[in-house]
Amino acid sequence: MAHSVLYPSYWFYYNPYCPGGFSPMLFNLRPCIFSALLLACLSWNLSACGTSAIPSSTAPGPAGSEVPNGSSPSDDTDTTEDTSNEIEDAEDATGDAPDTPDESESTPDDISSDPVDDSTDNNDDADEDGTTEIPDGNQSVPEDTTPDDADEPENEIPEEDTPEEPLPPGNGVLCTGNVFIHSPSDMQYYENCTEIDGNLTIDCPDLVDFTFAYLTTIQGNLTVQNSNSLFTISGFNVLNHVGGNVTIHNNPGMIYIDGLDGLATVNGNLIIANNSNLADLSGLESITAIEGDLRLEYNINLKNIDSLDGLTSIGGNLNLSGNDLMQSIAGLASLSSIGGDNGGGSLTVQANKVLKHLDSLTNLTQIRGNVNISSNQELISTYGLRFLTHVAGNYAVTDNPILSRCDIDYVVEAINSADGIDGQIVRFGNASIDDC
C-alpha cells in the first residue's frame, strides 16, 4: 500500500505542464540554487588567480604572486554580503573611494588589493640589476654574460711561451770602483751593472754560477779565479769591451769558457792558465786581436785551441806551455804577427807533451822578440815557421828529443834568406840525426 504524505498547500504551485496541475515549490528554486553555486565557484577561482574584484585576505605579491596575511584558506570563502561590508568599511577608512567596477568589466589593472607590508620583497620596486625576472615568483637569475663564440677570432694560433730576455735598466747603471765577488751573495749588489769603471774580480770557491745580464763594458781587468764549482763563465751575455787583462786562472771545475763571444778585442793580456779540466776554448771565436800577451799555460786537459781561428795579431808575447794533451795549434792559422810596432813580442812553445808540429803557423811573418821552442817530447816538425821573414831577437830550439837537426837548419836558412835573425841561434838537446 502506498504511503501518502501531506504537504501544506504553499509548497506547491500551479504548473500547467505537470500532470495533476501542481508542482512542488522546490523545483521552482532550482535556478536560484544553481546560480548561487556558480557564483561561489567563480568567486573562488577569481580570488585564486588574483583577478577577482572581490577583496581577498591575501596581498598580491610581485608578478601576481600572493603574500599570505596569516589567514587560512577557509576564511577566504566569504559570502557576497560579507564582501560588500568589507568594501564599505574600506571606503569609510580611505575617504572617497571609486565605486567598485562591474565584475564583468574588470581588468587586471583595475583589481583592488590590500596594502603590502614594506618588508615584503617586491621586484617591482627593486633597482634594475641586470637580472631576468621569472613570471609568477620573486626569484631571479643573472643574465648570461658569456661572450658569443662569434666574438672569438677564427683560426687563432696560441702563442708559444718563450722566455723573455731581461730588459736593461733605464739609462744604464754605472758601478764605480773595483768590484769583488767573494761570495754568492755579493752578486745581488752588482747584477744590474751595465758598466764597471774599474776591475771585476770573481774569486769565490763556492760560486756555481753567475749572471751579469746587462754588463757591456769593463774599463779595467776581468779576472775569474780560484773557483772549485764554476764550470763555465756564460754569465757575460752582452760583454763586448774589456779595457785591461782577461784572466781565467786556477778554476779546477771549469770545463769550457763560453760567454765571451761578444768580445772582439782584448786590450790587455788574455791569460788562461791552470784550469785542470778545461778541454777547449769555445766562447772565444769572436776575438780577432789581443793587444797584450796570449798565455795558454798548464791547462793539462786542453786538447785544442781551434776557437782562436779568428785571431790575426798579438801585440805582446805568445806562450804555449804545459798543455799536456794539446796535439795541434791549428787555431792559430790566421795569426800573422807577434809583437807591437815598438818592439817586443816573443814566441814560446814549451813542455807540451803530445804536440807534434807547428805547421799551422804558415801565415806568421813577423816576430819582434825571441823564439823559444823547448822540451816538447813528441815534436817532430817546425816547418810552419819557414815563412818568417824577420826575428828581432834570439832563435832557440832546445831539448826536443825527436826533432831533427835538419828540420831546424832548414827553417833557419829560410828566415835568413829574408830579413834574417837579429839575435843568436841556439840549438841543442834535439835529435842527433846528421843525415838530412
C-alpha positions as CSV (number, residue, x, y, z in Angstrom):
1,M,0.0,0.0,0.0
2,A,1.5,3.2,-1.0
3,H,2.2,5.8,1.6
4,S,0.8,9.3,1.2
5,V,2.5,12.3,2.5
6,L,0.5,15.5,3.0
7,Y,2.3,18.8,2.4
8,P,1.0,22.3,3.0
9,S,-0.5,23.9,0.0
10,Y,2.0,26.7,-0.2
11,W,4.7,24.2,-1.0
12,F,3.1,23.7,-4.4
13,Y,2.3,26.0,-7.3
14,Y,0.2,25.5,-10.3
15,N,2.1,24.1,-13.3
16,P,0.0,23.5,-16.4
17,Y,2.8,21.2,-17.8
18,C,2.8,19.0,-14.8
19,P,0.3,16.1,-14.6
20,G,-2.3,17.0,-12.0
21,G,-1.6,20.7,-12.5
22,F,0.7,21.3,-9.5
23,S,4.4,21.0,-9.0
24,P,6.4,21.2,-5.7
25,M,7.9,24.6,-4.9
26,L,11.3,23.0,-4.7
27,F,11.5,22.7,-8.4
28,N,10.9,26.3,-8.8
29,L,14.0,27.2,-6.7
30,R,16.5,25.2,-8.8
31,P,17.6,28.1,-11.0
32,C,18.5,30.2,-7.9
33,I,20.4,27.4,-6.3
34,F,22.4,26.7,-9.5
35,S,23.2,30.4,-9.8
36,A,24.4,30.7,-6.2
37,L,26.7,27.7,-6.7
38,L,28.1,29.1,-9.9
39,L,28.7,32.5,-8.4
40,A,30.6,30.9,-5.4
41,C,32.8,28.9,-7.8
42,L,33.5,31.9,-9.9
43,S,34.4,34.0,-6.9
44,W,36.8,31.3,-5.6
45,N,38.6,30.9,-9.0
46,L,39.0,34.7,-9.5
47,S,40.4,35.0,-5.9
48,A,42.9,32.2,-6.5
49,C,44.1,33.7,-9.8
50,G,44.5,37.2,-8.4
51,T,42.0,38.7,-10.8
52,S,38.8,38.9,-8.7
53,A,37.2,42.1,-7.9
54,I,36.3,40.7,-4.6
55,P,38.8,41.7,-1.9
56,S,40.9,38.8,-0.7
57,S,42.6,38.1,2.6
58,T,45.9,37.6,0.8
59,A,48.0,40.5,-0.6
60,P,49.2,40.4,-4.2
61,G,53.0,39.8,-4.5
62,P,55.3,40.6,-7.4
63,A,54.0,39.4,-10.8
64,G,50.7,38.1,-9.5
65,S,52.1,36.0,-6.6
66,E,50.3,36.2,-3.2
67,V,51.8,37.2,0.1
68,P,49.9,35.5,3.0
69,N,48.4,37.7,5.7
70,G,48.1,35.0,8.2
71,S,44.6,33.8,7.5
72,S,43.7,30.3,6.5
73,P,42.3,29.4,3.1
74,S,39.0,28.5,4.7
75,D,38.5,32.1,5.8
76,D,38.6,33.3,2.2
77,T,35.2,31.7,1.3
78,D,33.1,34.7,2.4
79,T,29.7,35.4,1.1
80,T,28.8,38.3,-1.1
81,E,27.2,40.1,1.8
82,D,30.4,39.9,3.9
83,T,32.4,41.1,0.9
84,S,30.2,44.1,0.5
85,N,30.6,45.0,4.1
86,E,34.4,44.9,3.8
87,I,34.3,47.1,0.8
88,E,32.1,49.7,2.6
89,D,34.5,49.6,5.6
90,A,37.4,50.2,3.3
91,E,35.7,53.1,1.6
92,D,34.9,54.7,5.0
93,A,38.6,54.3,6.1
94,T,40.1,55.8,2.9
95,G,37.6,58.5,2.2
96,D,36.0,58.9,-1.2
97,A,37.0,55.7,-3.0
98,P,35.9,55.0,-6.5
99,D,32.9,52.8,-7.0
100,T,33.6,49.1,-7.3
101,P,33.8,48.3,-11.0
102,D,31.4,45.9,-12.5
103,E,32.7,42.4,-12.3
104,S,32.1,41.7,-15.9
105,E,34.1,44.8,-16.9
106,S,37.1,44.4,-14.5
107,T,40.6,44.0,-15.9
108,P,43.9,43.1,-14.1
109,D,44.7,46.8,-14.0
110,D,41.5,47.6,-12.1
111,I,41.9,44.9,-9.5
112,S,41.9,46.3,-5.9
113,S,44.2,44.8,-3.5
114,D,45.2,45.0,0.2
115,P,48.3,47.1,1.0
116,V,51.5,45.1,1.1
117,D,53.9,45.3,4.0
118,D,57.0,47.4,3.4
119,S,59.1,44.4,4.5
120,T,57.6,42.3,1.7
121,D,60.0,41.7,-1.1
122,N,58.6,43.2,-4.3
123,N,60.6,43.1,-7.5
124,D,58.5,45.9,-9.0
125,D,60.3,48.5,-6.8
126,A,63.7,46.8,-7.0
127,D,66.6,48.5,-8.8
128,E,67.5,47.1,-12.1
129,D,70.5,44.9,-11.6
130,G,70.9,43.1,-14.9
131,T,68.7,40.1,-13.8
132,T,65.9,38.4,-15.6
133,E,62.5,38.2,-13.9
134,I,60.8,34.8,-13.7
135,P,56.9,35.1,-14.0
136,D,54.7,34.3,-11.0
137,G,57.5,34.4,-8.5
138,N,60.2,36.5,-6.7
139,Q,63.2,34.6,-7.8
140,S,65.6,36.0,-10.4
141,V,68.6,34.6,-12.3
142,P,71.6,36.5,-13.6
143,E,71.7,37.3,-17.2
144,D,74.1,35.2,-19.4
145,T,77.2,37.3,-19.8
146,T,79.3,34.7,-21.6
147,P,80.7,36.1,-24.8
148,D,79.4,34.6,-28.0
149,D,81.7,32.3,-29.9
150,A,81.4,34.6,-32.9
151,D,83.4,37.2,-31.0
152,E,86.4,34.9,-30.8
153,P,88.9,35.2,-33.8
154,E,88.9,32.2,-36.0
155,N,91.9,30.0,-36.6
156,E,93.7,31.8,-33.7
157,I,97.2,30.3,-33.2
158,P,98.1,30.1,-29.5
159,E,101.3,32.0,-28.6
160,E,104.2,29.9,-27.6
161,D,105.6,30.5,-24.2
162,T,109.1,31.8,-24.9
163,P,111.4,33.1,-22.2
164,E,111.7,36.8,-22.3
165,E,115.1,38.4,-22.3
166,P,115.7,40.8,-19.5
167,L,115.5,44.4,-20.3
168,P,118.4,46.6,-19.3
169,P,117.9,49.3,-16.6
170,G,116.9,52.7,-18.0
171,N,119.9,54.9,-18.9
172,G,122.3,52.2,-17.7
173,V,123.9,51.6,-14.2
174,L,127.5,52.6,-13.8
175,C,129.2,50.7,-11.0
176,T,132.2,52.8,-9.9
177,G,135.5,51.4,-8.5
178,N,136.7,47.8,-8.4
179,V,134.1,45.1,-8.0
180,F,134.9,42.0,-6.0
181,I,132.7,38.8,-5.8
182,H,133.9,36.8,-2.8
183,S,130.6,35.0,-2.0
184,P,127.5,34.1,-4.0
185,S,125.5,36.8,-2.0
186,D,127.7,39.5,-3.4
187,M,126.1,39.1,-6.8
188,Q,122.9,40.9,-5.7
189,Y,124.7,44.2,-5.4
190,Y,126.1,44.2,-9.0
191,E,123.7,42.2,-11.1
192,N,122.2,45.4,-12.7
193,C,125.6,47.0,-13.7
194,T,125.9,48.0,-17.3
195,E,129.4,49.3,-16.9
196,I,132.2,48.9,-14.4
197,D,134.8,51.7,-14.4
198,G,137.3,49.6,-12.5
199,N,138.2,45.9,-12.3
200,L,135.9,43.0,-11.9
201,T,137.3,40.1,-9.9
202,I,135.4,36.9,-9.3
203,D,137.3,35.0,-6.6
204,C,134.8,32.7,-4.9
205,P,135.4,28.9,-4.3
206,D,131.7,28.3,-3.7
207,L,130.3,30.1,-6.7
208,V,128.4,27.8,-9.0
209,D,127.0,30.3,-11.5
210,F,126.7,34.0,-12.0
211,T,124.9,36.4,-14.4
212,F,125.8,39.9,-15.4
213,A,122.9,40.2,-17.8
214,Y,123.4,43.9,-18.6
215,L,127.2,44.3,-18.4
216,T,128.6,45.6,-21.6
217,T,131.9,47.3,-20.6
218,I,134.7,46.7,-18.1
219,Q,137.1,49.6,-18.1
220,G,139.7,47.7,-16.1
221,N,140.7,44.0,-15.8
222,L,138.4,40.9,-15.8
223,T,139.6,38.1,-13.5
224,V,137.9,34.8,-12.8
225,Q,139.9,32.6,-10.5
226,N,140.0,30.1,-7.6
227,S,136.5,28.6,-8.2
228,N,136.0,24.9,-7.5
229,S,132.4,24.7,-8.7
230,L,132.3,27.1,-11.6
231,F,132.2,25.1,-14.8
232,T,131.7,28.0,-17.3
233,I,131.6,31.8,-17.4
234,S,128.5,32.0,-19.6
235,G,127.1,34.9,-17.4
236,F,128.7,37.6,-19.6
237,N,125.9,37.5,-22.2
238,V,126.4,41.1,-23.6
239,L,130.0,41.9,-22.6
240,N,131.8,43.5,-25.6
241,H,134.7,45.5,-24.2
242,V,137.4,44.9,-21.6
243,G,139.9,47.7,-21.2
244,G,142.6,45.6,-19.4
245,N,143.5,42.0,-19.0
246,V,141.2,39.0,-19.2
247,T,142.5,36.3,-16.8
248,I,140.9,32.9,-16.2
249,H,143.1,31.2,-13.7
250,N,143.0,28.2,-11.3
251,N,139.4,27.1,-11.8
252,P,139.6,23.3,-11.5
253,G,135.9,22.8,-12.1
254,M,135.8,24.8,-15.4
255,I,135.0,22.7,-18.5
256,Y,134.5,25.4,-21.1
257,I,134.7,29.2,-21.3
258,D,131.7,30.3,-23.3
259,G,130.1,33.7,-22.6
260,L,132.8,35.9,-24.1
261,D,131.6,35.5,-27.6
262,G,130.8,39.3,-27.8
263,L,134.4,40.2,-27.1
264,A,136.3,41.0,-30.3
265,T,139.4,42.7,-28.9
266,V,141.3,42.2,-25.7
267,N,143.1,45.5,-24.8
268,G,145.4,43.8,-22.4
269,N,146.6,40.2,-21.8
270,L,144.5,37.1,-22.4
271,I,145.7,34.6,-19.8
272,I,144.1,31.1,-19.5
273,A,146.1,29.1,-17.0
274,N,145.9,26.2,-14.5
275,N,142.4,25.2,-15.4
276,S,142.8,21.4,-15.0
277,N,139.6,20.3,-16.6
278,L,139.3,22.9,-19.4
279,A,139.0,20.9,-22.7
280,D,138.8,23.7,-25.3
281,L,138.4,27.4,-25.8
282,S,134.8,27.5,-27.1
283,G,133.4,31.0,-26.5
284,L,136.5,32.9,-27.8
285,E,135.6,32.6,-31.5
286,S,135.0,36.4,-31.9
287,I,138.4,37.5,-30.8
288,T,140.5,39.0,-33.6
289,A,143.2,41.0,-31.8
290,I,145.0,40.9,-28.5
291,E,146.9,44.0,-27.6
292,G,148.9,42.3,-24.9
293,D,150.0,38.7,-24.3
294,L,148.3,35.4,-25.1
295,R,149.2,32.9,-22.5
296,L,147.8,29.4,-22.6
297,E,149.6,27.7,-19.7
298,Y,149.3,24.4,-17.8
299,N,145.8,23.5,-18.8
300,I,146.5,19.8,-18.6
301,N,143.3,18.7,-20.4
302,L,143.3,21.3,-23.1
303,K,143.2,19.3,-26.4
304,N,142.9,22.1,-29.0
305,I,142.7,25.8,-29.4
306,D,140.6,25.8,-32.6
307,S,138.3,28.5,-31.3
308,L,141.0,31.1,-31.8
309,D,140.9,30.7,-35.6
310,G,139.8,34.4,-36.0
311,L,142.9,35.8,-34.2
312,T,145.2,37.7,-36.5
313,S,147.6,39.7,-34.3
314,I,149.1,39.6,-30.8
315,G,150.7,42.8,-29.5
316,G,152.7,41.0,-26.8
317,N,154.0,37.5,-26.3
318,L,152.5,34.2,-27.3
319,N,153.2,31.5,-24.7
320,L,152.0,27.9,-25.2
321,S,153.3,25.9,-22.2
322,G,152.5,22.9,-20.1
323,N,149.3,21.8,-22.0
324,D,149.8,18.1,-21.8
325,L,147.1,17.0,-24.2
326,M,147.3,19.7,-26.8
327,Q,148.3,17.9,-30.1
328,S,147.7,20.8,-32.5
329,I,147.7,24.6,-32.7
330,A,145.6,24.8,-35.8
331,G,143.5,27.6,-34.2
332,L,146.4,30.0,-34.8
333,A,146.4,29.5,-38.6
334,S,145.3,33.2,-39.2
335,L,148.0,34.7,-36.9
336,S,150.3,37.0,-38.9
337,S,152.4,38.9,-36.3
338,I,153.6,38.7,-32.8
339,G,154.7,41.8,-31.0
340,G,154.0,45.5,-31.5
341,D,155.5,48.2,-33.6
342,N,157.5,49.4,-30.7
343,G,159.3,46.1,-30.3
344,G,158.8,43.1,-28.0
345,G,156.7,40.1,-28.6
346,S,158.2,36.6,-28.2
347,L,157.0,33.1,-29.2
348,T,157.4,30.3,-26.6
349,V,156.3,26.7,-27.2
350,Q,157.4,24.7,-24.2
351,A,156.7,21.4,-22.4
352,N,153.6,20.4,-24.4
353,K,153.9,16.6,-24.1
354,V,152.0,15.5,-27.2
355,L,152.4,18.4,-29.5
356,K,153.7,17.1,-32.8
357,H,154.2,20.1,-35.2
358,L,153.9,23.8,-35.7
359,D,152.7,23.5,-39.3
360,S,149.6,25.8,-38.7
361,L,151.8,28.9,-38.3
362,T,152.3,29.4,-42.0
363,N,150.8,32.9,-42.0
364,L,153.2,34.1,-39.3
365,T,155.7,36.5,-40.9
366,Q,156.9,38.8,-38.0
367,I,158.2,38.1,-34.5
368,R,159.6,41.2,-32.9
369,G,161.1,39.4,-29.9
370,N,162.6,35.9,-29.3
371,V,161.7,32.4,-30.4
372,N,162.0,29.6,-27.8
373,I,160.9,26.1,-28.7
374,S,161.9,23.6,-26.0
375,S,161.1,20.4,-24.1
376,N,158.3,19.2,-26.4
377,Q,158.8,15.4,-26.2
378,E,156.9,14.5,-29.4
379,L,157.6,17.5,-31.5
380,I,158.8,16.3,-35.0
381,S,158.5,19.4,-37.2
382,T,158.8,23.2,-37.1
383,Y,158.3,23.7,-40.8
384,G,155.4,26.1,-40.2
385,L,158.0,28.8,-39.2
386,R,159.7,28.8,-42.5
387,F,157.7,31.7,-43.8
388,L,159.0,34.0,-41.1
389,T,160.8,37.0,-42.7
390,H,162.3,38.5,-39.6
391,V,163.1,37.6,-36.0
392,A,164.2,40.6,-34.0
393,G,165.6,38.6,-31.1
394,N,167.2,35.1,-30.5
395,Y,166.2,31.9,-32.1
396,A,166.5,28.9,-29.7
397,V,165.3,25.3,-30.3
398,T,166.4,23.0,-27.4
399,D,165.6,19.7,-25.7
400,N,163.1,18.4,-28.2
401,P,164.2,14.7,-28.2
402,I,162.8,13.6,-31.6
403,L,163.1,16.9,-33.5
404,S,165.9,16.5,-36.1
405,R,168.7,19.0,-36.7
406,C,167.8,19.0,-40.3
407,D,164.4,20.5,-39.6
408,I,165.9,23.2,-37.5
409,D,168.6,24.1,-40.1
410,Y,166.0,24.3,-42.9
411,V,163.9,26.8,-41.1
412,V,166.9,29.0,-40.0
413,E,168.1,29.2,-43.6
414,A,164.6,30.2,-44.8
415,I,164.4,33.0,-42.3
416,N,168.0,34.2,-43.1
417,S,167.2,34.3,-46.8
418,A,164.7,37.1,-45.9
419,D,165.4,39.7,-43.3
420,G,167.1,37.2,-41.1
421,I,167.5,36.6,-37.3
422,D,168.9,39.6,-35.4
423,G,169.9,37.6,-32.3
424,Q,171.7,34.3,-31.6
425,I,170.8,30.9,-33.0
426,V,170.8,28.2,-30.2
427,R,170.4,24.5,-31.0
428,F,171.0,21.7,-28.5
429,G,169.3,18.7,-26.9
430,N,167.4,17.7,-30.1
431,A,167.7,14.5,-32.1
432,S,171.3,13.8,-33.3
433,I,170.4,12.9,-36.9
434,D,173.1,14.2,-39.2
435,D,171.8,12.8,-42.4
436,C,169.3,15.3,-43.7
